[in-house]
Amino acid sequence: MKELQPRNHIVEALFADLVGCAEPVRLLCRMICEKAAKLNCPNSDPKCERDCERMTQLASCGRQMEEFLRCISDKPLTDWQCGDDGEASVKDGVCDEIQAATVECASRF
C-alpha cells in the first residue's frame, strides 16, 4: 500500500491528527509563524517556531495552548496585526475565549 503524502500545511496537520502523530504542534507553529512573517512586524521573533513549540510544553497548560494555536492558525491574515510591542498577534476578538482560558490556566502557576 502506498503511503499518503500530504501536500500543504493544513493537510499535513489534518493527516498528522488522523494518524496520531506528534507533529501537529510543529505544523501549527509553522503555519502561525509563516503568517506572522508576512506582516513584517518590527520586532518579529526570529525563533518563532521554536518558541511556539515550547509554549505547548507547559505540562499544566499545554492542552489549552494547543487549542489556542489551532484556533489562530486557521485565521486569515486579515485577523492578524502588529501589536503595540511590534510583534505579530491576532486582533482583539479573535479566539478570545480560548486565549482567556489559556491565560487563566497559566496564571495559576
C-alpha positions in Angstrom: 0.0 0.0 0.0 1.4 3.4 -1.0 1.8 5.8 1.9 -0.1 9.1 1.7 2.0 12.2 1.1 0.5 15.4 2.5 1.0 18.4 0.2 0.4 21.5 2.3 0.4 22.6 6.0 -3.3 22.3 6.5 -3.4 18.8 5.0 -0.3 17.9 7.0 -1.9 18.9 10.2 -5.1 17.0 9.5 -3.1 14.0 8.3 -1.0 14.1 11.5 -4.1 14.2 13.7 -5.6 11.2 11.8 -2.5 9.0 12.3 -2.0 10.1 15.9 1.4 11.7 15.2 3.1 14.2 17.5 3.7 16.6 14.5 0.5 18.7 14.7 2.0 21.2 17.1 5.1 21.7 14.9 2.9 22.2 11.9 0.6 24.6 13.7 3.6 26.6 14.8 5.0 26.7 11.2 1.6 27.9 9.8 1.4 30.6 12.5 4.9 31.8 12.1 4.6 31.9 8.3 1.5 34.2 8.8 3.4 36.3 11.3 6.4 36.7 9.0 4.1 38.1 6.2 3.2 41.0 8.5 6.8 42.2 8.6 6.4 43.5 12.2 9.4 45.4 13.5 10.0 43.0 16.4 9.4 39.7 14.6 10.6 36.7 16.5 13.5 35.1 14.6 12.9 31.9 16.7 9.1 31.9 16.3 8.7 28.2 15.6 10.9 27.1 18.4 9.3 29.5 20.9 5.8 28.5 19.7 6.5 24.8 20.3 7.9 25.5 23.7 4.7 27.2 24.8 2.8 23.9 24.3 5.3 22.1 26.5 4.0 23.6 29.7 2.9 20.5 31.4 -0.1 22.0 33.1 -1.4 24.2 30.2 -0.2 22.5 27.1 -3.7 21.4 26.0 -5.1 24.9 26.3 -2.2 26.4 24.4 -2.5 23.8 21.6 -6.2 24.7 21.3 -5.3 28.4 21.1 -2.7 27.6 18.4 -5.3 25.6 16.4 -7.7 28.5 16.6 -5.3 31.2 15.4 -3.6 29.0 12.8 -7.0 28.8 11.0 -7.5 32.6 10.9 -6.8 34.6 7.8 -4.0 37.2 7.7 -6.7 39.9 7.9 -7.3 38.8 11.5 -3.7 39.5 12.4 -1.8 42.7 13.2 1.5 44.1 14.5 0.8 44.7 18.2 1.9 47.7 20.3 5.1 45.7 21.2 6.0 45.3 17.5 5.3 41.6 17.4 2.6 39.8 15.3 -0.6 38.9 17.1 -4.2 38.2 16.4 -6.6 41.1 16.6 -9.0 41.6 19.6 -12.0 39.4 19.3 -10.1 36.6 17.5 -10.0 33.4 19.5 -10.7 35.4 22.7 -12.4 32.6 24.7 -9.6 30.1 24.1 -6.9 32.7 24.7 -8.6 33.7 28.0 -8.7 30.0 29.1 -5.0 29.7 28.3 -4.1 32.8 30.2 -6.2 31.7 33.2 -4.5 28.4 33.3 -1.0 29.9 33.1 -1.8 32.4 35.9 -2.4 29.6 38.3 1.3 28.7 38.3 
